[in-house]
């Protein structure tokens, strides 16, 4: 195996024996084989479209889901991945049959290889992974594109679940996959990476529209972090439709619902706030789940990526369920909803009724709900505070959290920032500082949480609005610095979105991505002044000077 798609990758070079995330060699290889077949689907679909046979939507919908299941901490289940590969091969064969005799020119191996033999899967997988591209810089640009594409696909899938889709996104997903099978110039490859940033903005905007048109605009909300005395279900991940259906099915059952990790922002939506049995948020970031799932006592529902391997010493393995793209060997999976229907959570609810109430691990409240609609409603107050000097600078500390000790850097930055600064955040990075007592500036909290990682779009909207209000020509003239923590592939999509918006001077950490070669990094530094994080005090001093 060779995998370097997440921040945690071994020695910041690549996992070659087993993944730092807990992924085994066979699992990594099957994911490589799945992506290889997705490239073949893209090649055939685009050739078919040029010949008058358009299967773009069907192919891209499948590719979005399949890419999503290869994101870090989403699918550890080899049997599930074998099924995904079989589905990919079947779709590829279907497309090939429909365009047979209508296309010309040689096809890449990914478009012609077809097998349903599981033993052949591992043999083939060993030859089609990341290292199949020998040139380091070509590999870097191709993988940067694929990794960003995984984040785009995840957001596109969330939007599609809520009925929002765009041909522009689907077409790009296929074109990007196809491009990695062809010898392109460096300029062409860089152009596709930057195009991924543009499509990332389009996709996050679409998901924002899907979420807010379905569940309302997030509101400033105090979220309870304590517990009640009734049995509960803990829901983690990102899927708001799963949240919606779970709340409806638990209403009146005597079972409470708690959010965990990236599901925390569900507490900010008006449509969810109307449920009295949504009790608040339990615990913190994804990497603490071995402790927090254990103490929760009740069943857990994993809706998207963020699941981690269950320790043998843990007892929650018989009360954790997966759904959607999530897979883990031995865990029960809640089946996908049928068209027009809902998922059936009755088994989880029945189990919850037999469990004790969650064990309290903390008390109090945290405040969130500062998505773009809410912040823009406070625009006059924010602008006045900036003009008066009450707010000297905004620090965007969005992105991911992780388990390494050096991520304490982000807590230290939050604690040591001058009192006249505001932290703008989204994603699970917030758990490094969202429970600190940092106070407010004229009634404006010093930590403004916009929501999930995809809600980084809100932070971009806010920045663009401030640029307009202050009459500036360049977003980089704003008193905003970017100090981003990253872990997985959705954060890469967000990073590419910021680059598309021409944001410069981004600090990225705790390490720079292993999949970016020195030559590609040089391009990013020269064009966007991307830099690694340093020590907290030095970075704070530089950011306060606009550097």
N, C-alpha and C positions, 0 to 999 in steps of 0.2 A: 504494500500500500504506500501511497504518498498523498498526504493531505495537508494543505497549509491555508485553508480557507478562513480559519478563525484566529483571533488574537492570541489564543492560548497555545498555539502550535509549538511543538517541542523545540526548545532552544531558538525560538523565533526563526526556524528554518523549515521544518516540516515533520509531521508524524509519520514514521516509517514502520513501526512495529504494532502499535495500537494508538488510537487517538487519545490525546489528553482529555477529551470530552468523555471518554469511555467507549468510543466506537471501536469495534474489532476490525481486523484486516479484511475479513470476508464481507463485512457490512460496507466498509469504505469502497471495496472493489465493486460491489453491486451498485452502489451509488454512481461510481464512475461509468459503469456499463449502462445505467439508465440514462445518464447525460449523453453518452455516446449515441444511444438510440434516439434521443430527442434531437440531436443534430441531424440524424438521418431523416427524421420526420420533417424537420425544417427544410432540408434540401429538396425532398420530394414534393412537399407542399408548394414551395415557391416555384419549382419547375412546372408543377401542374397548373398553378395559377397563370403562369405565363402562356401555357398551352390551352387555357380556357376552362380548366377544371379547378374551381376555387373551393378548397377545404380549409381555408385559413382559420375560421372561427373554431371549428372542431379541433383542429390540430393545436392551436394556441391555447385553448382552454385546457386541454390535456397537459400540454407542456407547462403551463402555469402551476397546476397542481403537483405535477411530477417534480419540477424544480423546487417547489416549496418543501416537499418531503425530504429533500437532500440538504436542507439548511441545518446548521449545527443544532444538536439537541432536539431534533424533531423525530427521527425514525431510527431506532436501534434494532428493528425486527427484520431479520433476513427473509423470513417467509413473506412478509409484506412487500419487501423490495423485489423479491422474485416475481411476485404478482404484478408489481408495477412494470418490471421489464417485459413480462409476457404481454401486458396491455400495450406497451409501447411497440413491441414487435407486431402485434396484431393490427394496430392502427397503421403502422408503416406498410404492412402487407396490403391493407385495404386501400391506402392511397396509391401504392404501386400498381395494384390491379386496375384502378380507375384511370390511371394515366398511361397505362401500357400502350406503347406504340405511338404516343403523342409527344414524346420528348426526345431530344437529341443531346449528345454530349456525354462525356464520362461522368459517372457518379462517384462520390466519395464512399469509402468502405462503410461508413456509418449508415448510408442509405441502402446498401445492398446486403449487409449482414443480417441474417434472420435465423433464429433458432428458438425452439421451445424446450431445449434440453438443458436442464438445470446444471448438469455437470459441465457443459460447454460454457456456461455463463462465467464461471470463475476463471477458466482458461482464457477466454476472450477479454475479460475485465482486466487481467494483468497486463494487457498490451495496449489499452486504450485510455489509460488515466492521464493525469496531468503531465507526467514526464514523457509521454509520447511525442510532445513537442520539444525538440532538442534545443533549439535556440532560446537562450534564457530570456531575451527581451521580447521575442515573439510570444513565448509562453506567458510572460508577465502581462502583456497587453491582452492576450486572449483570456487569461484567467481573471484579470481585473474586470473584464467585460462580463464573463460568465457569473462571477461572484456578485457583481452589481445586479445582474439580471435575476439572480435568485431573490434578491430583495424586492425588485420590481414585481416579479411573479407573485410573491407572497401578498403584496399590497393589492395587486390586480385580482387575486383570488378572493380576498376579503371583500373587495368592492363587488365582484361578480355574485357572491353569495347574497348580497343585498340588492341585486338586480341592476347594477351599474357596470357597463362594459364600454370599451372604446376600441374600434378597429385599429386606430393609430397605435395603441399599446400592443395589441395582439400581433400586428404586422411587424413591429420592431422586435418583439421577442423571437419570432421566427427568423428575421433577417440577421439578428445578432448571433443566434445559434449557427445559422448557415455560414456566417462570415468566418467562424473559427475552423471551418473545414477547407478554407481557401488561402492561398498565399497572397497576402495583401501587403501593400507598402506600409511603412511605419505611420505615415501621415493618415492613411486610410484607417488604420487600427486606432490611432489616437482619436480620430474623428468619431469613430463608433463609440468609444468610451465616453466622450463628451456628449454624444447623442443620447447615451444611456442616462446621463444626468438630466437632460431635457425631458426624457420620457419618465424618469423618476418623479420629476415635479408634476407632470401631467397625471401620473398614476396616484400620487398622494393627494392631489387636488380632487381627483375622482373619488377616492376613498373618503376624503373629508366630506364631500357632497353626499355620498352614500350614508355615512354615519349620521350626519346632522339632519338630513331629510327624513331619516327613519326614526331617530331617537332624540332629536332636538339639539340645539346648540349647548355645549357644556356650560355649566354655571359655576360661579364661585361656591365652593362647597366645603363644609367641615366634615371630615370622614372619621368615624369612630375606629379606633385601633384596638379597643378592648373586645370583650366577648359577652354574650348573653347566657342564659341558663337553659336554652333549648338545644337539641341536636342541630348540627349544621352540615352543610355541604360547602367545600372549598373549591372555587373555580379559578383556574390559572390559565395563562396563555393570552390570546389577543382577540378571540372571536366573539364579537358582540351579539351575533345572532344566536349563538349557543347560550349566551348569558340571558338573552331575552326569553328563549324557550324554557330554560331552566327556572327562571323566576315565575313564569306563568304556571308551570307544572307543580311548583312547590307552594304556590299560594294556598293558604288555608289548610296545609298539611301538618302544621306544627313544627316544620323544619325551616331553619334559617339558612341564608346564603351569605357567604363571605367571599371577598375577592382576594387574590394573591398575585404578587408580582406585577406583570404588565396588565392585569385585569383591573387594577386599582382605579384607573380613570373611568371605568363604567359607573362609578359612584357619582360622577359629575353630570351625567346625562339626565335631563328631566324625565324621560320615559322610564328610567330605572329608579329614579329617586321616589317615585310614587309607591313603590313596594315597601311596606313596613318591615317585611322579613329580610330585606337586604340590610344586614347589620353593620357592614363596614368592611375594612380590610384587615386581614390576618397575616402578620409576619412581614416579610420584606422581599428581598431579591431572589431570583430563581435559584441561585447557587446554595441557598440555605434550606432548601426544601427537605433534605434528609432529616433535619432537626424539626422544622416547622410542620411538615406533614405528619410527623410522628406525634407531636403534641396536640395537633388539631383534633384527633380522636375520631372524626367522622370521615366519610368518603371524599375523595378528591377527583375532580374532572380536569384533565389536561386537554385543552382545546387546540393548541398549536405548538410550535416549538417552545422549548424551555424545560422539558423533562430531562432529568439526569438519572444515571444508573442508581438503582436502589441497593443500598448496602445490605449485606446478609444479616446484620444486626438489627435492621429496621423491621417493624411489624406492620407497616402500612401497606405493604405490597398486595394484600388481599382486599384493599378498599380504595385502590386507585384505578381509574378508568381512563381510557384514551378515546379520542374521536377525531374525525377529519384526517389530516395528513400525519397525525402522530402515531407512532408505532413503538411498542416495547414488548419483547418476548414474554409470554405468560400472562399479560394483562388483558382484561376484557375490554373489547372495543365497542363503543356505541355506534350503531350503524348510521350511515348517511341518511339524511331526510329524503323522502321521495318527492317528486315534483308536486308542489302545492301543499306538502305536508310538513311535519315537524319531527325532530329527533325524539326518540322515546327514552326519557330519563327515569322511568318508573322504577327500574331495578336499583338505581342509585338512591332514589328517594326512600324506597323500602329499606335499604341497608342503613340509611341515615337514622331512621326511626329506632333502630336497635342500638345505636351508639350513644355514648355519653356526650355531654356538651363539650365544646373545645376547652382546652386548658388555657387559662389566661397567661400570656407571655409579656404583655405590656398594656398600658392604659393611656387614655388621652385621645387627641384628635390631630389630624393633619389637614392642611388646606390645599385645595387644588381647583382645577376648572378654569385655568387661564388660557384657554384656546383663543384664537384670533378674534372671534366675535365678542368675547367678554373683554379682552384687553382693549380692543378698538372702542368699546363703549366707555372705557376709562381714558381714552386718548387725550382728552383735554387736560385731565389731571396729570397724566404721565408727561405730556409736553411741558406743562407749567413747571413740573418738578425738575425737568432737565434744564429749562431756561433759567430757573432760579438758582441752579447749582445744587439743589437738594439731591438730585441723582447725577452723579458724575459719569457713571459708565454702566453698561449692561454687559454681563458675561454670559454667553451661551454655553451651558454645560450640559448639553443633551447627549443622548447616545445610550450606551450599554453599561451595565455593571459586570463584574467578574470576581473570581475568588482570590486572585493574586493579592498579596499584601501591599504591593506598590500602588494599588488603587486607593489606598488611604490618602494618596496625593490629592484626590478630588475633595475629600472631606477637609483636608488641611487648607486647601484653597478657599473653600466656602467659609471656613472659620476665620481665616486671616484676611479675607477681602475687606477693604475699608467699608465703613457703615453707610457710605453714600453710593453703594453699588447694588444693582439688582441682578439676581441670577435668573436667567431664562432656561427652562429645562423641559425635556420630554424624554420618554423612554425610561428604562429601569436604572439609568445612571443616577436618577434622583434619590435613590435609596441611600446614597452615600452622604446625603445632607438634608433630606426633606423632614427629618425629625429633630433637627437642631433648632434651638431658639435664637433665630437670627434677627428677629424684630421686623419692623416695617419702616417705611419712609413716607410720612404724611398719610398713613393709612394704607399704603401700597405694600403688601408683603414683600420681603426681600428675596423670597423664592417663589417664582411664578411658574407653576407646573401646567404645561399645555396638554399633557396626556401621554398616550403611548408613543412608541418610537416614530410611527407614521405621522403623528401630530407635530413632528418637527416642521412639517409644512406650515403649521400655524406660526411658528417662529419666523419663518421666511416671510409670511404675509405681514406680520407685525413689523419686521425690519423694512420691508418695501413701503409700508404705509408711513413709517417714521421718516423715511427718505423723502417721500412726497410732502409730508407736513413741513419738514425743515427746508424744503426747496433745494435739495442736494442733487447733484448730477450722478453721483457714484455711491452705491451702497456702502463702500469701504470708507466713506467720509463720516459715517455715523459713529457715535461713541459706543461701539459694540465690538467686543472681542470674542473669539471662538476658542473654547478649551474643551475639546470633544473626547469622550471616552468611547472606545469601540470594542466590540467583541465578535459579532457575527455579521451575516451578509446583508441584513436589512440596514445596518449602520453604514455599510459601504454604499448602498443605494442613496442613503441620505447624504453622505459625503459627496457623491457625484452630483447630486441635486444642488448642493451648495456651490460646487465648482461651476455648474452651468449658470448659476445666478451671479457668477464672477466674484464670489466672496474670496478674499485673499487673507493670508496670514493665519490660517487655521492651525492651532496646536492639536496634535493627535496623539493619543496614548492609551495605555501605558507604553506600548511599543508601536513602531510603524509596521504596517502589514508586511508579512514575509513574502507575499506574492508580488510585491512591487520590487523589481530589479533595480540595481543602482542607476542604470541608464534611464529607466522610466521615472524613478524618483527625481532624477536631475531635471527632467522635463516638468514635473509637477512643482518642484521648488522654483524653477525659473519662471514659470507662468503663473503660479498661484501662491508662492511663498509658504507652502506647507512645511511645518516644522514639528519635531518631536517635543513632547512635554519635557520640562526640566525639573528643577526643584520649585516647590510651591512659592516661596518668597520671591525668588528671581522672576518667575513667570508673572506673578501678581504685579511686581514693579514694572515689568515690560508692558503688560496689558494696560495698566493705568496710564502709560505714556502713549498708548495706541500702537505698540509694537508687538 
